[in-house]
Every structure is written in structure tokens, then in C-alpha cells.
Amino acid sequence: MGTKLTNWMREAIVKAVVAHRFADAALEIVQKRAALAAKVYDDLYSEADRKKMAALPNGWLPEDYDIGVQFGAGRGYENLPFNGSLYGKVSSVLPDPIDRVTRRMAYHHTRGCARVYEPDEAIVAEYNSIAAAAQSLSDEIETAQRQATAAVSSVSTIKRLIEVWPGIEPFAAKYEDEAKPNLPALPTAQLNALFKLPVSEAA
């Protein structure tokens, strides 16, 4: 008959297979955003200033994990994290949490918009390209989640799911094993000796 699929099993299987498919692409987006944040930081502070800032004792300058940037006119600024993290579907498929990255900054750059780029600057085009790629990937992930959820919800057991979708086995088979009760091994030889078993029929 097979192990019955529960809602939490379905959610876990869908999450795992979607992460398998999109984790690398999501990590690439994060890395590009981190590189962009580093570029903004290096643009805001010259190499000489960065060396001076790094030489100061701890606590003399504030440290922050993002920087406020406006990419082009007609839009508000956003806080761009130095580790490249972002919210939503793209973040949800990353295999591991992203380490927090902080940088030393002038106090007046820790609040509000620290840098405004004009629409024709190359970095604005780079930002727009990364943002478009992130949105496209988010749309792909959402579509894949819907399709995987529909497939997993169409059956009631792990066994049947693997039958109709063999490729899902690496993500689903472990729940078949986990659902089996972990019964202790019985000392059957000793029990048989104690009760003088087996017999042809009970008294």
C-alpha cells in the first residue's frame, strides 16, 4: 500500500526538488549583488580612504551590513546588502544561510541614501540587468513550485508518487523509510525457548 503522503512531506519534497533545480542560479544572483555592493562601496570610498578606515581601532567607525543606493532617477533608493542577499523566491531556494557581511562606513552613510547614480551610468545598467535576472528567476521558481505541488498532490502515497514520477525518487524515498516504525529487535530464539515454541496450535 505504501506510506501515506502528509502535507508536510509534500511541502518538504517540493522544496527539495525546487532547490535542487534553482540553487545554483540563485547563488549566482546573490554573488552578483554582493559584487555590485562592493563596487558601490569602492566608488564611495577611495582606496586611500579605505586603508585609513581599516587602520582605525574597532569602534571608531560604525559598521553596517548594507548601503543605501539610488540607481537612476525617478526611483527611490534601496539598501543593498554587502552579502548580496535578497528576499522572496530566489532566497528560498538557497541551500545554506548567507553569511552576514559588514563594512566600515562614515556615520552619515549608515542612514538614508549614500550614493545616487545617474541613469546613463554603466553601474545602473548592471543593476538593472541583475534585477531583471532575479525577477525572471523568481518567476521560474514560482512556476516550478506550482507544477511540483500539483504533481505531488495528485497522489496519496510515496510509492505511487515514485511510480508516476520516477525522477522524484531521490527526494521522496527517504520519507518512506522515515515513516516505518523503528521497532526493536526481538530475542525470538530466547522467547521460543522460554515458551517452548513453536507448537502446532495454541492450547
JOWO-V506273 format. One record per residue. N is the residue number from 1. RES is the residue in one small letter. SS is DSSP state (alpha for helix, beta for strand, coil for the rest). BURIAL is # if it has 24 or more other ideal C-beta (glycine too) atoms within 12 Angstrom, else .. D_FIRST is the distance of its C-alpha to the first C-alpha in whole Angstrom. Layout:
n/res/ss/burial/d_first
N/RES/SS/BURIAL/D_FIRST
N/RES/SS/BURIAL/D_FIRST
This chain:
n/res/ss/burial/d_first
1/m/coil/./0
2/g/coil/./4
3/t/coil/#/7
4/k/beta/./9
5/l/coil/#/12
6/t/coil/./15
7/n/alpha/./18
8/w/alpha/./20
9/m/alpha/#/17
10/r/alpha/#/18
11/e/alpha/./21
12/a/alpha/#/21
13/i/alpha/#/20
14/v/alpha/#/22
15/k/alpha/#/25
16/a/alpha/#/24
17/v/alpha/#/24
18/v/alpha/#/27
19/a/alpha/#/29
20/h/alpha/./29
21/r/alpha/#/30
22/f/alpha/#/33
23/a/alpha/#/34
24/d/alpha/./37
25/a/alpha/#/38
26/a/alpha/#/38
27/l/alpha/#/40
28/e/alpha/./43
29/i/alpha/#/43
30/v/alpha/#/44
31/q/alpha/#/46
32/k/alpha/#/48
33/r/alpha/#/49
34/a/alpha/#/50
35/a/alpha/./52
36/l/alpha/#/54
37/a/alpha/#/54
38/a/alpha/#/56
39/k/alpha/#/58
40/v/alpha/#/59
41/y/alpha/#/60
42/d/alpha/./62
43/d/alpha/./64
44/l/alpha/#/64
45/y/coil/#/66
46/s/coil/./68
47/e/alpha/./67
48/a/alpha/./70
49/d/alpha/./69
50/r/alpha/./66
51/k/alpha/./68
52/k/alpha/./70
53/m/alpha/#/67
54/a/alpha/./65
55/a/alpha/./68
56/l/coil/./68
57/p/coil/./67
58/n/coil/./64
59/g/coil/./64
60/w/coil/./67
61/l/coil/#/65
62/p/beta/./62
63/e/beta/#/58
64/d/beta/#/56
65/y/coil/#/52
66/d/beta/#/53
67/i/beta/#/56
68/g/beta/#/57
69/v/beta/#/58
70/q/beta/#/59
71/f/beta/#/58
72/g/coil/./60
73/a/coil/./62
74/g/coil/./61
75/r/coil/./58
76/g/coil/./57
77/y/coil/#/57
78/e/beta/#/54
79/n/beta/#/53
80/l/beta/#/52
81/p/beta/#/50
82/f/coil/#/51
83/n/coil/#/48
84/g/coil/#/47
85/s/coil/#/44
86/l/coil/#/43
87/y/coil/./41
88/g/coil/./38
89/k/alpha/#/35
90/v/alpha/#/37
91/s/alpha/#/37
92/s/alpha/#/34
93/v/coil/#/32
94/l/coil/#/35
95/p/coil/./33
96/d/coil/./36
97/p/coil/./38
98/i/coil/#/42
99/d/coil/./44
100/r/coil/./47
101/v/coil/#/50
102/t/coil/./54
103/r/beta/#/57
104/r/beta/#/61
105/m/beta/#/62
106/a/coil/#/65
107/y/alpha/./65
108/h/alpha/./66
109/h/alpha/#/63
110/t/coil/./60
111/r/coil/./60
112/g/coil/./61
113/c/coil/./61
114/a/coil/#/62
115/r/beta/#/63
116/v/beta/#/63
117/y/beta/#/63
118/e/coil/./64
119/p/coil/./62
120/d/coil/./64
121/e/coil/./63
122/a/alpha/./61
123/i/alpha/#/59
124/v/alpha/#/58
125/a/alpha/./57
126/e/alpha/#/54
127/y/alpha/#/53
128/n/alpha/./52
129/s/alpha/./51
130/i/alpha/#/48
131/a/alpha/#/48
132/a/alpha/./47
133/a/alpha/#/44
134/a/alpha/#/43
135/q/alpha/./42
136/s/alpha/./41
137/l/alpha/#/38
138/s/alpha/#/37
139/d/alpha/./37
140/e/alpha/./35
141/i/alpha/#/33
142/e/alpha/./32
143/t/alpha/./31
144/a/alpha/#/29
145/q/alpha/#/27
146/r/alpha/./27
147/q/alpha/./25
148/a/alpha/#/23
149/t/alpha/./22
150/a/alpha/./21
151/a/alpha/#/19
152/v/alpha/#/17
153/s/alpha/./17
154/s/coil/./16
155/v/coil/#/12
156/s/coil/./10
157/t/beta/./8
158/i/alpha/#/9
159/k/alpha/./8
160/r/alpha/./9
161/l/alpha/#/12
162/i/alpha/#/13
163/e/alpha/./12
164/v/alpha/./15
165/w/coil/#/17
166/p/alpha/./17
167/g/alpha/./20
168/i/alpha/#/19
169/e/alpha/./17
170/p/alpha/./20
171/f/alpha/#/19
172/a/alpha/#/16
173/a/alpha/#/14
174/k/alpha/./16
175/y/alpha/#/14
176/e/alpha/#/11
177/d/alpha/./14
178/e/alpha/./16
179/a/alpha/./13
180/k/coil/./13
181/p/coil/./15
182/n/coil/./19
183/l/coil/./19
184/p/coil/./23
185/a/coil/./24
186/l/coil/./25
187/p/coil/./29
188/t/alpha/./27
189/a/alpha/./31
190/q/alpha/./33
191/l/alpha/./31
192/n/alpha/./31
193/a/alpha/./35
194/l/alpha/./36
195/f/alpha/./34
196/k/coil/./35
197/l/coil/./32
198/p/coil/./30
199/v/coil/./32
200/s/coil/./31
201/e/coil/./31
202/a/coil/./31
203/a/coil/./35
